[in-house]
Amino acid sequence: MMTHFRSVTSFFFYCSVALSLSASAQQAKVLADVAYGEGVNRKMDVYLAEGRNRSTPLVVLIHGGGWMSGDKQDADFMKERMVKNQINVINMNYRLGNDVIHYTDMMSDIHEALRFVRAHASAWNVRKNHYLLWGGSAGGHLALLYAYRYDKENMVSAVITLGAPVKLNQVDHFQKAALGLLPIVAGKAWNGDSTDVAFTQASPYYSVRFKPTLMAHGEADSIVSIRQSALLAGVLKKNGVAYQFISLPNGAHGGEGASQEMIDRLNDEMIAWIKKYTR
């Protein structure tokens, strides 16, 4: 009887040790410039949180740059904040727009990046769905458009944006210089026709399937008017979709100029949004 007791005790002891070792093995890890497809721009940086498991939130960062420039390093400021809050982060590059690369190609890149993450979920010990997309400026537009229209496999649960364009045919909401970027994203020049399918199909505003969205926008944004986020907030409210619209007093396109108190509040709200919608 004593022998049996010792064997049972030893069994639970070794199981406990194994579980402890398994948990401690999930150390923080950084994988730089991981290729998720062919080409120099189809790469991502992967930041895996210490002690992560399959329920740890995972956020994909999509940088801005007017669809034709920028790099994943431009979103590092968001990466730092999320890593500090034990959130897994994917910071991705995508093919930049030109005469032949337009928004549909960028949608394909986001799709392939998400599928790549899901395919490596077991090896990385991360979740396989309920990803959250964060995007600033043009990256916000791409995040919304993918989540609303192109997420056919339902991998995305929510979106966060900063200064995002949402209705591309509302040209009075954009700085004149920004209008020159519309052919890059839509694939054709603006001709004054607000019903042009090239611009309605490229606009998250005209979607029919929405997802929970937190929008932050500077009240002093001279590049993309805050009225763009206000329009989207109205559509989300009309469709009964959860949303949060945070205006940044004195904030410019990237939020610069807003008070530190306001930035801290925005950061807290974003972390809360991520934890709520990646469950």
Secondary structure, DSSP 8 states (H G I E B T S, - for coil): -HHHHHHHHHHHHHHHHHHHHHHHT---EEEEEEESSSSTT-EEEEEE-TT--TTS-EEEEE--STTTS--GGGGHHHHHHHHHTT-EEEEE-----SSS--HHHHHHHHHHHHHHHHHTHHHHT--SS-EEEEEETHHHHHHHHIIIII-TT--EEEEEEES----TT-GGGB-HHHHTTHHHHHSS---S-TT-HHHHTT-GGG-SS---EEEEEETT-SSB-THHHHHHHHHHHHTT--EEEEEETT--TTSTTS-HHHHHHHHHHHHHHHHHHT-
